[in-house]
Amino acid sequence: MDGHGDAKQKAEEIGRRGREIYERDIRSEEFDREHDGEFLVVDVTTGDYAVAEDDDEAFDHMEEKNPDGFFHLMRVGRRAAHRIGEADLRRRLA
């Protein structure tokens, strides 16, 4: 496998593990209600996590705790942390 394929496979594994940790160890009705719309960064090497209103703030907190960690970004209560689409692009160009 080439370098691009290796990186893609690693990214997919980090995402899978991050979602698994969230579902198994973090997620609850109370947690999701309290943090709805906030950014969640999960360190898939330790299971530690940070929640913040801003994704950079959550990442910074986790990188302070474990500079060598592998991190998965989520947005609580949303399908994706960020989105880009045709409608979003049209709004920005208008």
N, C-alpha and C positions, 0 to 999 in steps of 0.2 A: 504494500500500500504506500502511496506517495505521502509526502508531508501534509498536504491539504486533507487527504482522507484521514490521516491519523488525528489531525486537529479536530476535524468534524466528529469523528468517533469519540474523542475525549470530551468534547463539548456536549454531545448527546448523553454520555454517561454521567457527566456532572449534573445535567438537567434531570435525568432520571432519578439519580440519588437524592438530589435536592427536593424533588416532589415527593419522593418516598419518605424522607425524614419529616417533611411538613405534614403529610397525611398521618404518619405513625406517631410522631412525638410532639407536634406543635398544635395542629389544628383542633379547634373545639368551637362550639357555637359562641361561647363567651369570647375567645380570642378573636375569632373572625368579626364579631360584632364590635369589639373594642378597637380593632385595628383596620376596619374596613377602608380600603383605598390607600392604605399606607404601604410603603415598600418593605419587603422582607428579604434579607440576605442570609442565606444558610451556608455555613461552612460544611461542605460534605465530608471533610476529613475528621471533624470533631463533633458535628451535630449542633454546635453553638449557632446562635442566630442573633440578628439585630433587626429592629423595626424602627423606621423613621418616616417622617413626612416626605423626605427627599432621598432619592436613591443614592446620591453621593455621600450623604451623611451616614446612611446604613452601611455602605461599602467601607467608608473610612473607619467606622467603629470596628468592623470585623477585621480589617487589615491591621489595626492596632493590636487586636487580640491575637491574631495569627497571620503574620506577614507571608507565610508560606502556604496558606490555605488555598483551597479551591472553592469558589463561591458560586452560588446559584441565586439569581435575582427573581423575585416574584412580587406581584402586587396583590395584597390580600383582598379576596372577593372579586378578583378580575381574572379573565382568561390569560391576559398577557400583562407584563409590566409596562410596556409601551406599545403603541401601534402607529403604523403609517399606512395610509391607504389613499385611494384616489380621492375620496371626499375630503380627507385631511389635506392632501396636497392642493386641491382646488381652493380650499379656504385660505391656505397660506399664500397662494399665488394671486389671489383676488385683490 
